[in-house]
Amino acid sequence: METIKLNNGIEMPLLGYGLFKVDPKESERCVRDALSVGYRMIDTAQFYANEEGVGKAVAESGIPREDIFIVTKVWLTNSGEKAAASIQESLRKLRTDYVDLLLVHQPYGDYYSIYRELDKARKEGKARAIGLSNFYDDRFCDLVHNSGIIPAINQLETNVFSQQNSMRELMKEYGTSLMAWGPMGQGKNDFFTHGTLTEIGAKYGKTASQVGLRFLVQQGIPVIPKSTSILRMEENMKLFDFTLDKRDMETILTLNLNDKGSRDYTSPAYARRIISQTF
Ligand SMILES: NC(=O)c1ccc[n+]([C@@H]2O[C@H](COP(=O)([O-])OP(=O)(O)OC[C@H]3O[C@@H](n4cnc5c(N)ncnc54)[C@H](OP(=O)(O)O)[C@@H]3O)[C@@H](O)[C@H]2O)c1
């Protein structure tokens, strides 16, 4: 599996399996399938309520723990005094004494206390790397400067329609790597049947999905495509046996519709929606 090196020196796979909206009852089977076809990075979150299924599938896989890169995220309601206990609870559900990457899930509420607790967890060996998710411009700079803690990762909605060029420029100044959520655009804009992606794919014997994902990993951006189907899991991981040529990369660059994601993540309406979500 190809990897990237994070700013603290640890190696992270470029491909993983994502579990947003995977029914907790299905999560064990999905992770078992994902591991069986070769995924070695798993992206879950407290908010997804499926960490237990991940833990069971990983524990019973027979694959050495150090060969699987586990990512989880702390939800905004687990701030302050609740943060440490919530991390411990995630470790219990995941049946492990450390995760490879631990993220602040959302830039709302008392995320300072969560981030400090993540750093403590890292120092205690409970997380190999820490980072953020959904942090844009001002909140990213504010947290990084005032906490003095540089994130290894910022996980943002990133796909051919939302290429995150301006956040990549900003994060480069800090050595923070971009990780792509929604790497297939959650199917929006006809991603899976998109004319340009399909046409380019035909040249390489690849699908639109494989072309869109390859566009990201070819730039060193880790992707975590989600699927509940083992066939689609297999399709989404065949990304490392072809290289998009310069012209095709340039064509895909022109598909960027909204650089910073499909929603206005800095709008009051979006903030109110996320803040009201509990699990
Ligand atoms: N940090 C955050 O706030 C955040 C937010 C969203 C997501 N994420 C993470 O990123 C991961 C991926 O993002 P996502 O799940 O939102 O979206 P995505 O991976 O871009 O798209 C998933 C959708 O595509 C379908 N699909 C997958 N492969 C396909 C294929 N080859 N052909 C046709 N349809 C296919 C899936 O349906 P089937 O399951 O039926 O195949 C599902 O509906 C998540 O699972 C989660 O781990 C993080």
The ligand as an SDF file (V2000), in Angstrom:
LIG
                    3D

 48 52  0  0  0  0  0  0  0  0999 V2000
  -14.8750   14.3740    8.7180 N   0  0  0  0  0  0  0  0  0  0  0  0
  -16.1170   14.4930    8.2870 C   0  0  0  0  0  0  0  0  0  0  0  0
  -16.8620   15.3790    8.6980 O   0  0  0  0  0  0  0  0  0  0  0  0
  -16.6290   13.5070    7.2840 C   0  0  0  0  0  0  0  0  0  0  0  0
  -17.8200   13.7630    6.5910 C   0  0  0  0  0  0  0  0  0  0  0  0
  -18.2610   12.8250    5.6590 C   0  0  0  0  0  0  0  0  0  0  0  0
  -17.5120   11.6780    5.4290 C   0  0  0  0  0  0  0  0  0  0  0  0
  -16.3530   11.4350    6.1350 N   0  0  0  0  0  0  0  0  0  0  0  0
  -15.5500   10.2030    5.9330 C   0  0  0  0  0  0  0  0  0  0  0  0
  -15.2600   10.0430    4.5430 O   0  0  0  0  0  0  0  0  0  0  0  0
  -15.7680    8.8000    4.0950 C   0  0  0  0  0  0  0  0  0  0  0  0
  -16.1940    8.8770    2.6490 C   0  0  0  0  0  0  0  0  0  0  0  0
  -17.1450    9.8980    2.4460 O   0  0  0  0  0  0  0  0  0  0  0  0
  -18.6960    9.6280    2.1970 P   0  0  0  0  0  0  0  0  0  0  0  0
  -19.0340    8.2730    2.7070 O   0  0  0  0  0  0  0  0  0  0  0  0
  -19.4570   10.7500    2.7450 O   0  0  0  0  0  0  0  0  0  0  0  0
  -18.8360    9.7010    0.6170 O   0  0  0  0  0  0  0  0  0  0  0  0
  -18.1530    8.9620   -0.6370 P   0  0  0  0  0  0  0  0  0  0  0  0
  -17.1950    7.9290   -0.1520 O   0  0  0  0  0  0  0  0  0  0  0  0
  -17.6740   10.0140   -1.5560 O   0  0  0  0  0  0  0  0  0  0  0  0
  -19.4000    8.2720   -1.3540 O   0  0  0  0  0  0  0  0  0  0  0  0
  -20.1050    7.2250   -0.7510 C   0  0  0  0  0  0  0  0  0  0  0  0
  -21.3320    6.8940   -1.6230 C   0  0  0  0  0  0  0  0  0  0  0  0
  -20.9400    6.3690   -2.8930 O   0  0  0  0  0  0  0  0  0  0  0  0
  -21.5340    5.0690   -3.1240 C   0  0  0  0  0  0  0  0  0  0  0  0
  -20.5000    4.2920   -3.8410 N   0  0  0  0  0  0  0  0  0  0  0  0
  -19.2960    3.9200   -3.3530 C   0  0  0  0  0  0  0  0  0  0  0  0
  -18.5300    3.3510   -4.3020 N   0  0  0  0  0  0  0  0  0  0  0  0
  -19.2800    3.3410   -5.4260 C   0  0  0  0  0  0  0  0  0  0  0  0
  -19.0100    2.9070   -6.7580 C   0  0  0  0  0  0  0  0  0  0  0  0
  -17.8420    2.4000   -7.0890 N   0  0  0  0  0  0  0  0  0  0  0  0
  -20.0210    3.0340   -7.6780 N   0  0  0  0  0  0  0  0  0  0  0  0
  -21.2100    3.5870   -7.3250 C   0  0  0  0  0  0  0  0  0  0  0  0
  -21.5170    4.0290   -6.0880 N   0  0  0  0  0  0  0  0  0  0  0  0
  -20.5390    3.9140   -5.1410 C   0  0  0  0  0  0  0  0  0  0  0  0
  -21.8510    4.5470   -1.7420 C   0  0  0  0  0  0  0  0  0  0  0  0
  -22.9690    3.6740   -1.7910 O   0  0  0  0  0  0  0  0  0  0  0  0
  -22.8320    2.1060   -1.3870 P   0  0  0  0  0  0  0  0  0  0  0  0
  -22.4360    2.0650    0.0460 O   0  0  0  0  0  0  0  0  0  0  0  0
  -24.1780    1.5620   -1.6440 O   0  0  0  0  0  0  0  0  0  0  0  0
  -21.7790    1.5100   -2.3110 O   0  0  0  0  0  0  0  0  0  0  0  0
  -22.2140    5.8270   -0.9920 C   0  0  0  0  0  0  0  0  0  0  0  0
  -23.5640    6.1940   -1.2680 O   0  0  0  0  0  0  0  0  0  0  0  0
  -16.9120    8.5310    5.0680 C   0  0  0  0  0  0  0  0  0  0  0  0
  -17.4020    7.2160    5.0220 O   0  0  0  0  0  0  0  0  0  0  0  0
  -16.2900    8.9390    6.3620 C   0  0  0  0  0  0  0  0  0  0  0  0
  -15.3950    7.9540    6.8350 O   0  0  0  0  0  0  0  0  0  0  0  0
  -15.9080   12.3440    7.0460 C   0  0  0  0  0  0  0  0  0  0  0  0
  1  2  1  0
  2  3  2  0
  2  4  1  0
  4  5  1  0
  4 48  2  0
  5  6  2  0
  6  7  1  0
  7  8  2  0
  8  9  1  0
  8 48  1  0
  9 10  1  0
  9 46  1  0
 10 11  1  0
 11 12  1  0
 11 44  1  0
 12 13  1  0
 13 14  1  0
 14 15  2  0
 14 16  1  0
 14 17  1  0
 17 18  1  0
 18 19  2  0
 18 20  1  0
 18 21  1  0
 21 22  1  0
 22 23  1  0
 23 24  1  0
 23 42  1  0
 24 25  1  0
 25 26  1  0
 25 36  1  0
 26 27  1  0
 26 35  1  0
 27 28  2  0
 28 29  1  0
 29 30  1  0
 29 35  2  0
 30 31  1  0
 30 32  2  0
 32 33  1  0
 33 34  2  0
 34 35  1  0
 36 37  1  0
 36 42  1  0
 37 38  1  0
 38 39  2  0
 38 40  1  0
 38 41  1  0
 42 43  1  0
 44 45  1  0
 44 46  1  0
 46 47  1  0
M  CHG  2   8   1  16  -1
M  END
$$$$
